[in-house]
């Protein structure tokens, strides 16, 4: 046995796989003073015409007079967007164009914001095609996609930039940022018609790249209760995405009607309209059902009423009334944002043409508001032309100011979380450390516990402000890096009690939050966000990780992630109350870190005190038992400067006959009280004498007095 031991140790030390540990800010990050200057840039798109309806050209910033709530404002810049001289039609694209292809997977992008000096959108008409796939029947979807394809082939001009957005499966996906590439646009539309993953085996195209971000949780009951609210909230998210661009934007909303549920959806309708106005987005609604000749008692998509209303006319009246109400919402969305509704018309691409023709000449004005108060109130804007009182001006009549976090409503707080999740750059107001582990459940699935830690000293600020408790919101999503789809998400909050004793504890130790997901082998991206609900400070952590397929491991002994910790706590001991206690109990039932009512708390930072034992836990798997099921041998070794300073006695464990995986849980306790403080390497070694295989895992740790 010793000779086998020596032979295996001569091999290179290999990593156990995909365990991820990290933090969203550097420990050595210098702390300094921050000078903050508050200013709010207000951008207005203004259409200027004379009495005869002709556009007025040649105006400068000095020609415009702008007031906000009666207070004069200084126009900082004025840019003229003239599309009439360059809007030449493009050659008609034939359906047999060889450059049109079907993508195996559509990519998810983001609307690129404008930057200083970037004239990408200058003298361009911006049109966003938005397909509400959740609100259209399959035949309506085909008509909408066909109309969009017809417009791109025959009506698109040299100044048009088109973007494609889709609401489906609970998220708003940007399938294409603003572009003039007709072949790219047609390829996306054709793929949506055929269906992703159909008709192509290509995987190297850029359309199979990873997901760059989508709106989070639109289909989660924690955010929205009714389906109409989800549709409106998704449309609000789309308008917010387009708000990154200052120019006028036209959003073509293809839907199969939308009916409000009394007054239940009025709040979300107003929020959607406000967001569109705030973002400079004009919504043009298109009823994809076209001209409908409905049967008096409904078509075959619904069952018969079977009551007296069939004979009194009440049923027929209800059918026509419901249809009319579904169009009223589309009419309101368009009318309130400055667009038009195309209803009862089979020429669906006419709606896109109307939006196209409405934007041809306008000015982009910008000023820094003199009122910097973040009170969330509506501020009315008045714009006029000096020396020309008869000029006809069309512009946004006002906007809602930003709010301080203390004045946020529940809707504002949810919107802030969604916006933070969509940001490319993480917010690091709160320091977040995270550990991602994995344990095999069966031949296909893996349980992936996620452990998040936040320094308690950062949350102790709430106690200083006189609060008796603080709420922490947690939002996270896991995306498949291959398909770009959200495979799992979490929305939770914890209520931390801030007694004097607890506040003292917070200054010395972190807050730990854990959850878990069940995933298949593959490559994933996780984005996790925490917010202190008293101060509004946010921390974001984002990383990619891989769940290996241990069933295909042939060279080494398959083992799970290795967890190091120094605490085993009772499940009932916590200084916070979780909102989803039932879900946490469900996770604990399959969590291998929970044993005998106690949970092993992983040390994300892997800094341990010599006054406590270090616990090491992992699982080994032997799916093809050898004759007699000979045991595996495992032990843990600590190295310092390459020299072995500590080693546990070998542990022998046989594969479980009750599990098809042959799962073998291995738990060690390291007594390090006699070791000196400093940096060490912790190595786990697993040996199989029957197959001459081994596995090694190594990670650095730090011991402190």
N, C-alpha and C positions, 0 to 999 in steps of 0.2 A: 504493500500500500504506500509506503513512503517513496518508493521508486516512481510509482505513478504520480504521486503528488509532486515530486521534483520535476518530472517530465512536463507536466501541465503548467507548472509555474514558469517554465522556460518560454512558454508561448507569449505572444504579445497580449497585453491587457486590452480587452475589447469592451466597447460600450454596450450596455444592455438594451439600448434602443432609444425610444422617443420621449423619455421623460424630459419635461421642460420646466425650467426654473428661471425666474427673472423678475425684474422690477422696472417700473416706468420712469425711474429717475436714478441717476448715479449717486452712490453713497458719498462719493468725494465731491459732489457738485458744490461749488462755492456758494455761500450765502451772502447776499449783498442787499443794498438798498435799491428800491424800484421807484422811479419817478413816473407818475401816471398823469397824462394830460387827456381830458375828455373832450371829444369833439364829435359831432354827428354830421356826416355828409348826406345831404338830401339831393336826390337826382330826380328830375322831372323830364318827361318826354312831351313836347308841346308841338301840336300841329297848328300852323298859322295860315289863315286864308283871308282874302279880302272879301268885299261885298259880293263879287261875282263868283266866289267859290274857287278862285285861283290861288295857288300857293304863293306866299311872299318869300322871296329869297334875299340873301345878302344881309341878314340881320346879325348883329354882334351882341356880346354880353351887355354893352351899354344901352342897347335898345330895349331891354326887358326890365320891367319893374316887378319885383317879387316881394310879397309880404307874407308873413306867417303869424296868424292870430293878430293881424294888424301891425306887427312890428316889421319894419323894412329889413330886407336881407340883401347882402351883397352877392351878386352872381360871380362865382369864382371861375367858371368855364362855360363856354357855349360852343356846341359842335353841331354843324348842320349835316343832316343825313338826307342826301338827295338820291332817290332811287329811280326817278323817272327817266333819266338820260342813259342809264346803264341796264335797265330791265329788258334786255333783248331776249326773246324766247330761245331756248336751246333746241337743237335738232331733235326731232321725235325719235325716241329710242324704241327699236323694234323688239317685240317679244322674244325673238330668236337670238338676242344678243348673247354671244358666247361667254361674255364676262360675267354673266349672272350665274350664280352658283348657290347651292343649298349647303348651309353650314351644319356641321354635326352638332355644334352647341353654340348658342348665341352668347356673346360676351356681355358683361355688365360694366358700364362705364359710369362717369359722373359728368355733370355739366361743368366744364372748365370755367373758372371765374376769370374776369377781366383783370389785366395787370397794367400798370402804368407804362405808357408808350406802346402798348400792343394795339394795333389797328385791325385786328382780325375781323371785328364786327362793323367796321366803318363802312358806311354806304351798303349795308347788307340788310336784307329782310329776314327776320328770324321767325320760323314757323316750327312749332313742336306738334308732332302727331302723337296723340295720346289715345291708346286703345284700352278701354275698360273691359278686359276679357271676362271679368267676373259678372259684368252686367249685360252681356250679350249672349244670345243663343248661338250655336255653331253656324247657322245659316247667316245670322246677322254679322258674325265675325268675318265670314267670307266676303260679304258685301263691303264691309268697312275696309278690309285689307285690299280688295280689288279696286275700290275708289282711290285709296292712297297710291296704289301702284299706277293707276291711270293718270293721276296728277303728276307723279314723278316722271312718267314717260312723255307726256304731251304738254303739260302746262308749266313746268318748272322753268324759271328764267335764270339769267346769269348772275343776278343779285341775291338769289334765294339760298339760304342755309337752312337745312331741315334737320330736326332731331326726332328720334323715335323713342317714345316711352310706353311702357306697358304695365298695367296693374293686373297681377295674376298671382294666385297662391299666397296672398297676404302681404305682398311687398310691391313697391313701385320700382321698376327696373328701368334704368336708362340704357337702352340697347344701342343707341348711337347718339353721340354728342353732335352739335350743329356742324354740318358738313355740306359741301356741294358735290360730293362724289355720288353720282346717280347710281352707278353700278353697285356700290356698297349699300345704298339705301334699298335698291331693288332686291339685292340678295337677302337682306334682313327680312323684307316683306315676304319674299318667296319662302323663306325658311319658316316664318310664322304661319303661312298658309299650309305648307306641307307638314310641319311639325318638327321639332328639334329631335335629332337622332335618327331621322328618316332620310333615306335616299343618299347617304354619304357616309363614308368611313374615314374622312379626313380628320386628323387630330392635331396637325401641326399648324393649322391656320390660326390667326390671331383671335378668331372668334371663340376658340376653345380655351382662351386664357382665363385666369382666375377672376373671381368676382371682385370688383373695385368698390362695391358699396351699394346698398339699397336701403330704402326706408325700412325701419325695424318695426315689427310687431303690429302691422295694421290689421292682422287677422287674429290677434290675441284678444280674448275676452277681457283681459285686464285693461286694455286700452279702449275698446269700443264694444258696445253691447249689440247694437243693431247692424244689420248688413248695410243699410243706407248710410249709417254713420261711417262705416268702414270705407265705402265708396267715396264719400265726401272728404274724409280724412286723407285718403290716398291722393285725391285731387289737390288737396291743400299741400301735401308734401311735394307734389310735382310743381306747383306754383312756387313753393319755397326754393326748390332746386333751381328753377329758372331765374329766380331773383338774384342770382350771382352775377347776372349780366345786366348792364345798365340800360341797353337799348330797349325799344318796344318789342314785346314778344307776343305772338299770337299762338294760343294753344287750341288745337282742333281736338275736341273731345268727342270721340266716337263711343256711343253708349246705346243700349237697347231700352232707353227710358230710365227714369229714376223717380220713385214715388216716395214722398215723405210720409212718415207715420205720425200724422197729427202735428203736435207741437214738439214731439220728442226729438226731432232732428233739426229744429230751428237753430239751436245754438251752434251745431257743427256747420250748418249751411252758412250762417253769418261768419263763422271763423274762416271758412274756405273763401268766401267772397272777400273778406278783409285781407287775407293773405295774398290773393291774386292782385288786389288793388295796391297793396303795399309793395309787391314785387314787380309791378308794371306789366302784369300779364292780362291780356284780353282773352277771354274764353269764348270760343265759337263752338256751340254744341251741334252735333249732327246725330239725329235719330236714325240709327242704322237699320231700323225696321222698315224705313221708307214709307211709301203709301200703302196703308193697310186697309183691306176690306174685311173687317172682322165679322164673324158670325154673331148673330144677336145674343146667343147664349154661351159664347166662348168657343174656341177651337179645340182641337184634339189634345192640346197640352194640359187641359184641366178636366176634372171630372164634372159630371152633370150636377146641377144644384139640387135637384130632387126635392124642391119645396114649392110652395104656392107662388113664389116669385116668378116661376116659369110662365105662369098664366096671367099674372097681373101686370107684367112689363117691368117689375122691379129688378129682376135679374138682368134683363137686357140693359136697363138704365145703369145698373151697377158696373157692368162690363165696360160700357162706353165711358162711364165716369172714371173708372180706374185707369183706363188708357189715357184719358185727357189729363188726369192728375200726374201721370208719369211724364208727360210732356211739359207740364207746367213748371216742374223743377228745372228741366233743361232750359226753358225759356227764361226763368229767373236767373240762373247762373250766367247766361249770356248777357241778358239785359243789365244786370247789376255790375258787370265788369267791363261794359262797353262793346261787347260783341253782339252777334246775332245768332238766332237758332234756326237751323235748317230742319224743318219738320214736314212730314207728309210729302216727301219728295224722293223719288228713286234715283235721281242724279246726285249721288252722295258727294262726288268730288266737287260739286258746285259750292259746297260749304267751304272747302279749302280755297277755292278761287276767290270767294267773297273776302275771306280773311287776307288773301294775298293782295287783292286790289285795294284794301282799306289802308295799307301801310305803303306809302310811296314817298312822302316828304315830311320831315319833322325836325325839330331841334332838340338836342339833349342839353339841358341846363343843370348845373350843379352849384349848390351853395352850402356853407357850413352854418347850421342853425345857431342863432344867438341864444336860444333857450336850450340849455343842456340838461335840464331836469329830467330824470328818468322816472316819470310818473305814469307812463302808459296811457296818457290822455290823447284824445284826438286833436290834431293841430290843423287848422284850416289854412289853405294856401290860396292866394290870389295872385294871378300873373296878368300883366297887361303890357301893351306896346307903347312906349313913350312917343307922344305925338301922333298916334294913330288909334284913337279910341274906337273906331269902327271895325278894327280887325277882329276876325272871328278866331278865338283860341280854344282848342280842345286839349285838356290836360287833366291829370289827377287832381281832385279838389282838396286833398288833404291826406294825412297819414296818422298812424298811431305811434306815439313816441315809445322808445324802449322803456323797460321797467327794471327797477332794482329787484333783486331776488326776494327781498322781504315783502314786496307787493305782488308777487306772482300768485295767480290763481292755480287751481289744480290743473287746468288745461295748459297754462303757461309752463308749469313744471314738467308735464309730460312732453310738451313740444321741445323744451330745452334738452331733455334726455335724448329724444330722437335726433335732434340736430347734432348733438355731440357724438352720437354713434356714426353719423354720416361724414364727420370730418376726417380728412386724410391724416392730419397731424394730431397726435394725442394731446389731451389736456392733462397737465401734471400739477394742478393745484394741490391735489392729494397724492401722497406717495402710495403706490400699490405694488405689493410683491405677490407673485402667484406661482403656484406649483401645480403641474398637470401630471397625473399618474395614470396608469392603466392596469387593469386586471381582467383576465379572460373569464367570461361567464360560461360560454359554450363554444361550439365549433365556429360560430359566426360572429357573436357579439362580444363586446368588451365594455366593462364598466369603467368610466373615466371620471374619477373624483377630481374636482377643482378646488383648491384651497387658496383663499385670498386673505392677505393680511394688510392691515392699515395701521401705521404707528398711532398708538393711543394719544400721544401728546398733541397730534394734529386735531383730534376730536375734542380734546379737553378745552379747546377755545370756547365751546358752547357753554361750558360750566362757568367760565369767567364772565360770560355775558349774562349770567343770571338764570340760565335755563336749568330745569330739573331733569330734562331728558333730551336726547337728540335722535333724530331719525336718519338712517342711512339708506338711501335707495341704491339697489343693485340691478343693473341691466346688462345682459350679455347675450351674445349670439354666436353660434358655431356654424361656419359655412364650409361646404365641400369645395376644396380647391379645384377639383376637376370640373364639376358641373356648375359651380358658382351659386348653388342654392343653399338656403338656410335649412340646416338639418335639425337644429334644436336651439331653443332660446330659454332664457330665464328672466323673470321679473319678480323682484322680491324687495322687501325693506325690513329693517330691524330697528327696534325701539330700544335704545341704550339708556338705562336709568343712571342718572348722574347724581347719585348721593355723594356726600363728602368722601366716603370711603372709596366708592367706585372711581371718582375723579382722581383720587390719589393713585389708584391702580392704573388708570389710563395713562398717567404720565410716565409709567415705568414699563408697561407691556402693551403689545399690539392687540387690536381687535381682529379676531379670526372669523371668517365666514367660509362655509364650504357648501358645495352642491355637487351634483353628479349627473352625467349623461351616459346613455347607452349608445355606443357607436359601432359601426362596422370598420374593418381595417381600411386605411386610406390616409390621405393628406388633408388636413383641415386648417382653417384659420379661426381663431377665437378673438373676439373683441369684447372686453369687459369694462364696465363703467361703474364707478361708485360716486355718490354725491352726498355730502353732508347737508341734510335738509334744513338745518338752521342757519348755516352761513352761506350755502350755495356753492361751496368749493367742490370741484369735480376732479376726479382722477380717472384716466383711461389707460388700459393695458391691452396691447395687441401683439399677437405672435402667431406663428404657424407651428403645427406639431403633426407628428405622424403616428398613427396607430399601426404597429407592424402586424403582419399576418403570421402568428406563431405556428400555425398549422404547416407552414412551408419551411420552417426552420429545420435544417438537416445537419448543419455543421456543428451547432452548439446546442446545449440544453436550453429549451425555451423557458425563459423566466419573465416575470412581470416587471413593472417598475419597482425600484427599491425605495422605501420610505424610511427616512430618519426622523426621529423625534425624541423629545425628552419629557413629554407629558402624556399621561393616560387619564382622562377626566370622565367623570360620570356624565351621561347624556343629559341629566336634569340640571347640571350646573352650567349656568350661562348668565352673563350680565345683560343679555338683551332678549327681547321677545321677537321671534320671527313671524312674519305674516303668513308664510306657507308652512306651518308646522306639520301638516299632514304630508305634504310632499317631502319634507325633510325626513320624516319617519319612514316613508317609503324608500328613500335613498339609503337610510341607515340599515334597512333590512337586508340590502344586497351589498352594502359597503364592507369589504373585507377588513377595513381599519377599525370596525366596531366589533368588539368581542367581549362577552360577558357583561354587557351594559356599559362598557367603557370604550371611549374612542381615542385612538392614537392621533395626537395632534402633530402633523408634520411640521418640521422646522424648515420653513421656506428659505431662510437666510443661512441655515446650517451653521449657526453659532451656538455653542453649547457651553454650559457651566460645568466645571469639574466637580461641583457639589451634587450633581444629579447624574443618574445613569442615562446612557444613550440607548434608545430602543431602535432596533433595525427589523423591518418587516418586509417580506416579499413572498411571492409564490413561484414555485417551479412546476412544470407540467411534463408528464411523460405519457403521451397519448398512445404509444405502442408498448405496452408492458413487456418486459423481458421475462423469460421462464423463471418462475419463483418470485417475481417482483423484487429483485434485490434493491436495497435502499440506496438513495443518493447521500452523498456527504457534502456538508456545507459548513463554512466557517467564515468569520469576519476578522480582518487584519487591519491594524493602524500602522502607517508608515510616517516617519518624520525624516526629511532630508534623505530619502531613499533607504533608510534603515528601519527594520521592523521593530516596533516598540511595544506592540500589544497584539495578542491573538486569542480568540475564543477557542474553546475545545470543539472539535468537529462534531457536528450534529448529524445523526443518521435518521433518515425518514423515508418510508416506503410510499409508493404511489397509492392513492386512495382507490379502492375497488368500487366505491359507490359513485365515482365520477368518471365519465367517459374521457375527460381530459387528464385523468390521473393527477389532479391538483394536489400539491404538497405545500401547505403554508409553513413558512419558516420564520421564526421570531427569535431574536437575540437581545440580550441586555448586556451592555458594555459598562463595566464599572471603571470610570476614568478618574476617580478622585486622587489617584497617586501620580497621574501624569501632569507634566508641567504645561502651563498655558502656552499656546502657540498654534501654528498651522500644521495640519496633518492631512494625510491621504487615507481615506477609508475605502477598503477593498473588500468586496464580497466574492467568494469563490464557491462554485458548485461543481462537484465531480460525480461522474457516473462510471463506476468501475466496470459495469457490464458492457457498455458501448464505447468506452474510452473517450467520451466526450466531456466537455467542460464549458462553463460560462463564467465570465469575470465581469465585474462592475466596479468602477472606481469613481470617487468624487472627493473634492477637497472639503475639509471642515476646519473650524476654528474652535479652540478651547479657550475659555476665559475663566479667571478665578471665580 
